């Protein structure tokens, strides 16, 4: 998903960043940037929130984690604390047939302060072919189910089912606890410019008035598309987005959008159009206030 690698070491190494988005100036680079984005997607990965466990040497038991995306070659997982990348030796994933253990290596690690989480890139190390087949079947089923949700219940229903499937392979899940900001009014930097789809929960959109009162504009439930204004227009957010209940989001960040611009330009245009349309609704509600 367009993620920089971090070298392993004896102690935890992580980069403090709001998210995995590329800086806006980086997205304007030519073929080299395109090649780097494509090179970083090592096979299809499906956005999913799944409880997993990590085998980390030096710990008395398995470390609990949750996935943001999983593929046949690796995964992105979230933990509460960092750990030494070279101490990771396996990951346990609950598949329909039962818990499946895959030899694994830590590849990179990033702190995401807004989410109070540490994201770690995990690469599977020579998994058994039968395990890969079982995992791929599971991933296909999850991708199809997510694409069906987007077709049936989301504001992206205008997209064809094959485009929605590609979107599930070009995004990742993100969790936001109730009461926490997804992004703040006036923000525009990396980490705040992603496009989101609500999978579970509810989000409220608010604007600060001239007398510094918070005014509710509207709410978004499962299927709502929001965010992305800095990404598609270069302008800061005109509203804040706050989780009413615990949110599970499908996040399409700057790397993912650029990947789609390369691989499926029409899908990228439709996606950004949906983000602009949602922003227009918010502005209309602001005008009504």
PyMOL commands that set and color helices and strands:
alter all, ss='L'
color gray80, all
select helices_A, chain A and resi 26-28+31-40+85-87+113-115+129-153+161-168+229-233+254-263+265-288
alter helices_A, ss='H'
color red, helices_A
select strands_A, chain A and resi 15-16+45-47+51-56+63-71+74-79+88-95+98-112+117-124+172-176+181-183+195-200+203-208+214-220+225-227+240-243+247-252
alter strands_A, ss='S'
color yellow, strands_A
deselect
rebuild
show_as cartoon
